[in-house]
Amino acid sequence: MKNEISLVFDFLDPWGWVAERRLQVAMRKAGVTDPITYLPCRSPLSRKAVGNHFGTYQQLRFGSQAAIYEKRLIAEASSLGLALDSLNVKTIPDPWIAMLALTKEHRNAPALFDAIYAAIFRDGRDVGDPHVVAELLQSESSDITIQALSKDSAAADDLLKREYAVAHWSNNLTPCIRIGESVVSGAQPPSILEQLLMTHASAPAGAPSRGVRSVGRCVTRNIVER
């Protein structure tokens, strides 16, 4: 489908939350009502960071610019209606069970996505704890249970395979947005995403959008917005 929209994100990177809100803004402006496919994908670095101190992890990622990146993130989150006064996370949680829950929740995926990010970065909760994820599922009136998830080996295998495939076409860059056959990396401004959405909405099926590289190579323009 020419207008299929996917969001690649790492639950341990708050910019994924910003990217989703920016995408929602762009979709409203473009009049696009297609659902977003949420594709959680752990980076090699975040996989190794589980259990470590979040501040140390941020220093490893951004070096001396870590504090500046955090201020920019919080300011942008506030402008998008995300109530963040700080990144209230001390120890990095294992997001696996939350990832699995999201991929199984089709009816309330956007709300559960928000709830998981808020639990990590606003409330400082351990989403690696099945009890926490069970509470989040219940708060979003989900029919999914932790007991069922823990026994669903097929869903776990599917998630691992999808994660591997997504990491390949996104070049391990998160957040990353795929619209039709075009990929744009970084938490891009709504104006860029709106233009891309409009281009795909008006293009013949199967035609690549002009000025945007196709799947397998991520666009890097305006990557500073990330």
Solvent accessible surface area in square Angstrom, and as a share of the most:
residue,aa,sasa,rsa
1,M,193,0.86
2,K,81,0.34
3,N,23,0.12
4,E,79,0.36
5,I,1,0.01
6,S,8,0.05
7,L,0,0.00
8,V,0,0.00
9,F,0,0.00
10,D,4,0.02
11,F,2,0.01
12,L,4,0.02
13,D,4,0.02
14,P,3,0.02
15,W,7,0.03
16,G,1,0.01
17,W,10,0.04
18,V,1,0.01
19,A,0,0.00
20,E,3,0.01
21,R,60,0.22
22,R,12,0.04
23,L,0,0.00
24,Q,46,0.20
25,V,30,0.17
26,A,0,0.00
27,M,12,0.05
28,R,167,0.61
29,K,129,0.55
30,A,17,0.13
31,G,60,0.58
32,V,16,0.09
33,T,131,0.76
34,D,56,0.29
35,P,114,0.72
36,I,19,0.10
37,T,51,0.30
38,Y,12,0.05
39,L,13,0.06
40,P,3,0.02
41,C,3,0.02
42,R,35,0.13
43,S,22,0.14
44,P,71,0.45
45,L,66,0.33
46,S,1,0.00
47,R,112,0.41
48,K,164,0.69
49,A,6,0.05
50,V,56,0.32
51,G,50,0.48
52,N,77,0.40
53,H,102,0.46
54,F,11,0.04
55,G,30,0.28
56,T,85,0.50
57,Y,10,0.04
58,Q,14,0.06
59,Q,102,0.45
60,L,123,0.61
61,R,59,0.22
62,F,35,0.15
63,G,31,0.30
64,S,105,0.68
65,Q,84,0.37
66,A,8,0.06
67,A,63,0.49
68,I,87,0.44
69,Y,58,0.22
70,E,55,0.25
71,K,149,0.63
72,R,93,0.34
73,L,3,0.01
74,I,32,0.16
75,A,65,0.51
76,E,39,0.18
77,A,0,0.00
78,S,66,0.42
79,S,84,0.54
80,L,30,0.15
81,G,60,0.58
82,L,5,0.03
83,A,78,0.60
84,L,6,0.03
85,D,144,0.74
86,S,56,0.36
87,L,16,0.08
88,N,59,0.30
89,V,11,0.06
90,K,133,0.56
91,T,82,0.48
92,I,3,0.02
93,P,9,0.06
94,D,62,0.32
95,P,1,0.01
96,W,56,0.20
97,I,25,0.13
98,A,0,0.00
99,M,2,0.01
100,L,6,0.03
101,A,0,0.00
102,L,4,0.02
103,T,27,0.15
104,K,80,0.34
105,E,9,0.04
106,H,153,0.68
107,R,151,0.55
108,N,31,0.16
109,A,12,0.09
110,P,62,0.39
111,A,42,0.32
112,L,1,0.00
113,F,0,0.00
114,D,37,0.19
115,A,16,0.12
116,I,0,0.00
117,Y,0,0.00
118,A,8,0.06
119,A,2,0.02
120,I,1,0.00
121,F,1,0.00
122,R,117,0.43
123,D,62,0.32
124,G,39,0.37
125,R,78,0.28
126,D,76,0.40
127,V,0,0.00
128,G,27,0.26
129,D,50,0.26
130,P,62,0.39
131,H,150,0.67
132,V,16,0.09
133,V,0,0.00
134,A,39,0.30
135,E,88,0.39
136,L,16,0.08
137,L,3,0.02
138,Q,143,0.64
139,S,76,0.49
140,E,41,0.18
141,S,76,0.49
142,S,18,0.12
143,D,124,0.64
144,I,34,0.17
145,T,66,0.38
146,I,21,0.11
147,Q,124,0.55
148,A,58,0.45
149,L,4,0.02
150,S,83,0.54
151,K,166,0.71
152,D,40,0.21
153,S,81,0.52
154,A,65,0.50
155,A,14,0.11
156,A,23,0.18
157,D,75,0.39
158,D,88,0.45
159,L,5,0.03
160,L,86,0.43
161,K,143,0.61
162,R,110,0.40
163,E,3,0.01
164,Y,174,0.66
165,A,51,0.39
166,V,5,0.03
167,A,20,0.15
168,H,142,0.63
169,W,30,0.10
170,S,0,0.00
171,N,75,0.38
172,N,72,0.37
173,L,75,0.37
174,T,21,0.12
175,P,1,0.01
176,C,0,0.00
177,I,0,0.00
178,R,58,0.21
179,I,0,0.00
180,G,6,0.06
181,E,93,0.42
182,S,1,0.01
183,V,0,0.00
184,V,2,0.01
185,S,1,0.00
186,G,3,0.03
187,A,0,0.00
188,Q,1,0.00
189,P,28,0.17
190,P,26,0.16
191,S,76,0.49
192,I,18,0.09
193,L,0,0.00
194,E,48,0.21
195,Q,114,0.51
196,L,6,0.03
197,L,0,0.00
198,M,98,0.44
199,T,45,0.26
200,H,6,0.03
201,A,48,0.37
202,S,95,0.61
203,A,16,0.12
204,P,100,0.63
205,A,89,0.69
206,G,71,0.68
207,A,38,0.29
208,P,97,0.61
209,S,6,0.04
210,R,227,0.83
211,G,65,0.63
212,V,17,0.10
213,R,126,0.46
214,S,61,0.39
215,V,46,0.26
216,G,30,0.29
217,R,156,0.57
218,C,7,0.04
219,V,8,0.05
220,T,74,0.43
221,R,99,0.36
222,N,73,0.37
223,I,73,0.37
224,V,110,0.63
225,E,55,0.25
226,R,37,0.14
